[in-house]
């Protein structure tokens, strides 16, 4: 509760500093209307790649099927989602989605991580930064009238946590590839094509080795939290369950896992360096950034 109150105080202070001048000048309503554009429709003129884009695409497929079957569809709704205009969106076949439904979907998607963060914030895989990234991603996927540029708000906290382990690094790599690819159509002029493609390709090709180097150099506690989130409890903290560490000279000792979660060996060398081999998902080099299918998808984007 104390930490929640501290976080609430920080958020309230930021909101007071940001919106205080507008409130004093009587322009708070205008700002709120720009921040929450409920009158501008569910989708932006250029669809962000989220759940509602799939919903709209399904509506277009059903509309084409209805046209072939001879069903009547109102002309105002026939091109509502693809007119390229900012305003209310009317779907042809599927029900329209009001702002309240989108807000409920966002809260429902965020509920698991918010509950886990409240119960055991220190044991949450990826820590607080991963929880922030997940919550922002839920807002991007299920939010109302989401702009494609909003993916940058998700990538910032995920970039901070990407160096903590290969699971976080792989998630950031895949989302960064999809997010940057979705921004490329914003640069639509022919003379901009080679620049945007070259920059995106160089970034996506250079990012994997940088993430591998960063995760290999991550602290042991962060790397142990990689995998399924149990490595830090099963290996790094094994000394709390009756195992003691010997640091004189060079030696090898077996470290049993906790509750059967893997096992490993620690080699303590005289210069203070340590090499760990863990089979419970906590190895720094035991997990690839992406699966084979994800790599193929990433190469397809490049």
C-alpha positions as CSV (number, residue, x, y, z in Angstrom):
1,X,0.0,0.0,0.0
2,X,2.8,2.4,0.8
3,X,4.5,1.9,-2.6
4,X,1.1,2.3,-4.3
5,X,0.6,5.6,-2.5
6,X,4.1,6.7,-3.5
7,X,3.4,5.9,-7.1
8,X,0.1,7.6,-6.9
9,X,1.7,10.7,-5.5
10,X,4.3,10.8,-8.3
11,X,1.6,10.4,-11.0
12,X,-0.6,13.1,-9.3
13,X,2.3,15.5,-9.2
14,X,3.1,15.0,-12.8
15,X,-0.5,15.5,-13.8
16,X,-0.8,18.6,-11.7
17,X,2.3,20.2,-13.3
18,X,1.1,19.2,-16.8
19,X,-2.5,20.2,-16.6
20,X,-2.4,22.9,-14.0
21,X,-1.7,25.8,-16.4
22,X,-4.5,24.6,-18.8
23,X,-6.9,24.4,-15.8
24,X,-6.0,27.9,-14.7
25,X,-6.6,29.3,-18.2
26,X,-9.9,27.4,-18.6
27,X,-8.7,25.2,-21.4
28,X,-8.7,21.9,-19.7
29,X,-11.8,20.7,-21.6
30,X,-10.0,21.4,-24.9
31,X,-7.0,19.4,-23.9
32,X,-9.1,16.5,-22.7
33,X,-10.9,16.5,-26.0
34,X,-7.6,16.1,-27.8
35,X,-6.3,13.5,-25.5
36,X,-9.5,11.4,-25.6
37,X,-10.9,11.9,-29.1
38,X,-14.1,9.8,-28.7
39,X,-15.8,11.7,-31.4
40,X,-13.2,10.8,-34.0
41,X,-14.1,7.1,-34.3
42,X,-12.6,3.8,-33.2
43,X,-9.9,3.7,-35.9
44,X,-7.5,6.4,-37.1
45,X,-7.5,7.2,-40.9
46,X,-4.3,5.0,-41.1
47,X,-5.0,1.9,-39.0
48,X,-2.7,1.0,-36.2
49,X,-1.8,-2.7,-36.3
50,X,-3.9,-3.6,-33.3
51,X,-7.0,-5.8,-32.5
52,X,-9.4,-3.3,-33.9
53,X,-7.6,-3.3,-37.3
54,X,-8.2,-7.1,-37.4
55,X,-11.8,-6.4,-36.4
56,X,-12.2,-3.9,-39.3
57,X,-10.5,-6.2,-41.7
58,X,-12.9,-9.0,-40.8
59,X,-15.7,-6.6,-41.4
60,X,-14.4,-5.8,-44.8
61,X,-14.2,-9.5,-45.7
62,X,-17.7,-10.1,-44.5
63,X,-18.9,-7.0,-46.4
64,X,-17.4,-8.4,-49.6
65,X,-19.0,-11.7,-49.0
66,X,-22.4,-10.1,-48.3
67,X,-22.1,-8.2,-51.5
68,X,-21.5,-11.4,-53.5
69,X,-24.5,-13.0,-51.8
70,X,-26.7,-10.0,-52.7
71,X,-27.3,-8.8,-49.2
72,X,-28.1,-5.1,-48.8
73,X,-25.4,-2.9,-47.1
74,X,-25.8,0.8,-46.4
75,X,-23.6,2.9,-48.6
76,X,-22.5,5.0,-45.6
77,X,-21.1,2.0,-43.9
78,X,-19.7,0.3,-47.0
79,X,-16.6,2.5,-47.1
80,X,-16.6,3.7,-43.5
81,X,-13.5,2.1,-42.3
82,X,-11.4,2.6,-45.5
83,X,-12.5,6.1,-46.5
84,X,-9.3,7.6,-45.1
85,X,-11.3,10.3,-43.3
86,X,-11.2,11.2,-39.6
87,X,-14.6,10.8,-38.0
88,X,-17.0,8.2,-36.7
89,X,-16.6,4.7,-38.0
90,X,-19.5,2.5,-39.0
91,X,-19.0,-1.1,-39.6
92,X,-20.8,-2.8,-42.4
93,X,-21.6,-6.2,-40.8
94,X,-20.0,-6.4,-37.4
95,X,-21.4,-4.4,-34.5
96,X,-19.9,-0.9,-33.9
97,X,-17.5,-0.6,-30.9
98,X,-18.2,2.3,-28.5
99,X,-15.4,3.8,-26.4
100,X,-16.7,2.1,-23.2
101,X,-16.2,-1.4,-24.8
102,X,-12.7,-0.5,-25.8
103,X,-11.9,0.8,-22.3
104,X,-13.3,-2.4,-20.7
105,X,-11.1,-4.4,-23.1
106,X,-8.0,-2.5,-22.1
107,X,-8.7,-3.0,-18.4
108,X,-9.5,-6.7,-18.8
109,X,-6.2,-7.2,-20.7
110,X,-4.2,-5.3,-18.1
111,X,-5.8,-7.0,-15.1
112,X,-3.4,-10.0,-15.0
113,X,-0.2,-8.0,-14.8
114,X,-1.8,-5.4,-12.5
115,X,-2.9,-8.2,-10.1
116,X,0.5,-9.8,-10.2
117,X,2.3,-6.5,-9.7
118,X,0.2,-5.8,-6.6
119,X,0.8,-9.3,-5.1
120,X,4.5,-9.9,-5.8
121,X,6.1,-7.0,-7.6
122,X,9.7,-8.1,-6.7
123,X,9.1,-11.6,-8.1
124,X,7.5,-10.5,-11.4
125,X,9.6,-11.7,-14.3
126,X,11.1,-8.6,-16.0
127,X,10.2,-6.4,-13.0
128,X,8.3,-3.1,-13.0
129,X,9.5,-2.0,-16.5
130,X,8.1,-5.2,-18.1
131,X,4.8,-4.5,-16.3
132,X,4.7,-1.0,-17.6
133,X,5.5,-2.1,-21.2
134,X,2.8,-4.8,-21.0
135,X,0.2,-2.3,-19.7
136,X,1.0,0.2,-22.5
137,X,0.9,-2.6,-25.0
138,X,-2.6,-3.5,-23.8
139,X,-3.6,0.1,-24.4
140,X,-2.2,0.0,-27.9
141,X,-3.9,-3.2,-28.9
142,X,-7.3,-2.5,-27.4
143,X,-7.5,1.3,-27.1
144,X,-9.9,3.6,-28.8
145,X,-8.7,5.6,-31.8
146,X,-5.1,4.6,-31.4
147,X,-2.5,6.2,-33.6
148,X,0.3,4.1,-35.2
149,X,2.9,6.2,-33.6
150,X,1.7,5.2,-30.1
151,X,3.9,2.0,-30.5
152,X,6.8,4.2,-29.5
153,X,5.3,4.6,-26.0
154,X,5.5,0.8,-25.7
155,X,9.0,0.4,-27.0
156,X,10.6,2.8,-24.6
157,X,10.0,0.9,-21.3
158,X,10.6,-2.4,-23.2
159,X,14.0,-1.1,-24.4
160,X,14.9,-0.4,-20.8
161,X,14.1,-4.0,-19.7
162,X,15.5,-5.7,-22.9
163,X,19.0,-6.0,-21.5
164,X,17.8,-8.0,-18.4
165,X,17.5,-11.3,-20.2
166,X,17.0,-13.0,-23.5
167,X,13.2,-13.4,-23.0
168,X,12.8,-9.6,-22.6
169,X,15.3,-9.0,-25.4
170,X,13.5,-11.3,-27.8
171,X,10.1,-9.7,-27.0
172,X,11.6,-6.2,-27.6
173,X,13.2,-7.3,-30.9
174,X,10.1,-8.7,-32.3
175,X,7.9,-5.8,-31.2
176,X,10.4,-3.2,-32.4
177,X,10.5,-4.9,-35.8
178,X,6.7,-4.9,-36.2
179,X,6.3,-1.4,-34.7
180,X,8.9,0.2,-37.0
181,X,7.6,-1.7,-40.0
182,X,4.1,-0.3,-39.3
183,X,5.5,3.3,-39.3
184,X,7.1,3.0,-42.7
185,X,3.9,3.9,-44.8
186,X,3.9,7.3,-43.0
187,X,6.9,8.2,-45.3
188,X,5.0,7.7,-48.5
189,X,7.0,9.8,-51.0
190,X,9.0,7.9,-53.6
191,X,12.3,9.7,-52.7
192,X,11.9,8.6,-49.1
193,X,11.6,4.9,-49.9
194,X,15.3,4.0,-50.1
195,X,16.1,6.0,-46.9
196,X,13.4,4.4,-44.8
197,X,14.1,0.9,-46.0
198,X,17.8,1.2,-45.5
199,X,17.5,2.6,-42.0
200,X,14.9,0.0,-41.0
201,X,17.1,-2.8,-42.4
202,X,20.3,-1.6,-40.7
203,X,18.5,-1.2,-37.4
204,X,16.9,-4.7,-37.5
205,X,20.1,-6.4,-38.5
206,X,22.2,-4.6,-35.9
207,X,19.8,-5.0,-33.0
208,X,20.1,-8.8,-32.4
209,X,23.9,-8.9,-31.8
210,X,23.7,-5.9,-29.6
211,X,20.9,-7.5,-27.5
212,X,22.9,-10.7,-27.3
213,X,25.9,-8.9,-26.0
214,X,23.9,-6.9,-23.5
215,X,22.0,-9.9,-22.1
216,X,25.3,-11.9,-21.8
217,X,26.8,-9.0,-19.8
218,X,23.7,-8.6,-17.6
219,X,24.0,-9.2,-13.8
220,X,23.5,-12.7,-12.7
221,X,20.3,-11.9,-10.8
222,X,18.7,-10.4,-14.0
223,X,19.9,-13.2,-16.2
224,X,18.7,-15.8,-13.8
225,X,15.2,-14.2,-14.0
226,X,15.2,-15.0,-17.7
227,X,13.4,-18.0,-19.0
228,X,10.4,-18.8,-16.9
229,X,11.0,-16.3,-14.0
230,X,12.0,-19.1,-11.6
231,X,15.7,-19.2,-12.2
232,X,16.5,-16.5,-9.6
233,X,14.6,-18.5,-6.9
234,X,15.9,-21.9,-8.1
235,X,19.6,-21.1,-8.6
236,X,20.8,-17.6,-7.7
237,X,19.3,-17.9,-4.2
238,X,20.2,-21.5,-3.6
239,X,22.6,-20.5,-0.9
240,X,19.7,-19.5,1.3
241,X,18.6,-23.1,1.5
242,X,21.7,-24.5,3.2
243,X,24.3,-24.2,0.5
244,X,27.4,-22.2,1.3
245,X,29.9,-20.8,-1.2
246,X,33.6,-21.5,-1.1
247,X,35.8,-18.7,-2.4
248,X,39.3,-20.0,-1.6
249,X,41.3,-21.1,-4.6
250,X,39.6,-22.9,-7.5
251,X,36.8,-25.3,-6.9
252,X,33.7,-26.8,-8.2
253,X,30.5,-27.5,-6.4
254,X,27.1,-28.8,-7.4
255,X,24.2,-26.5,-6.7
256,X,20.8,-28.4,-6.5
257,X,17.8,-26.5,-7.7
258,X,14.9,-25.6,-5.4
259,X,11.8,-27.8,-5.6
260,X,13.3,-29.7,-8.5
261,X,13.7,-26.7,-10.7
262,X,16.9,-27.5,-12.6
263,X,20.4,-28.0,-11.2
264,X,23.7,-26.4,-11.9
265,X,27.4,-26.1,-11.2
266,X,29.4,-23.0,-10.1
267,X,33.1,-22.8,-10.7
268,X,34.7,-20.3,-8.3
269,X,38.1,-19.2,-9.8
270,X,40.8,-17.4,-7.9
271,X,40.3,-14.2,-9.8
272,X,36.8,-13.9,-8.6
273,X,35.1,-14.7,-11.9
274,X,32.3,-17.2,-12.0
275,X,30.8,-19.5,-14.6
276,X,27.3,-20.9,-14.1
277,X,25.6,-23.6,-16.1
278,X,21.9,-23.8,-15.3
279,X,19.3,-26.1,-16.8
280,X,16.2,-24.4,-15.4
281,X,15.9,-21.6,-17.9
282,X,18.1,-19.2,-16.0
283,X,21.2,-19.6,-18.2
284,X,22.5,-16.5,-19.9
285,X,23.2,-18.4,-23.1
286,X,20.7,-21.2,-22.8
287,X,17.8,-19.5,-24.6
288,X,17.8,-17.9,-28.0
289,X,16.3,-14.5,-28.5
290,X,13.6,-15.7,-30.9
291,X,12.3,-19.0,-32.1
292,X,12.9,-20.2,-35.6
293,X,9.5,-19.1,-36.8
294,X,10.0,-15.6,-35.2
295,X,13.4,-15.3,-37.0
296,X,11.8,-16.2,-40.3
297,X,9.1,-13.6,-39.7
298,X,11.7,-11.0,-38.8
299,X,13.7,-11.7,-41.9
300,X,10.5,-11.4,-44.0
301,X,10.0,-7.9,-42.6
302,X,13.6,-6.9,-43.4
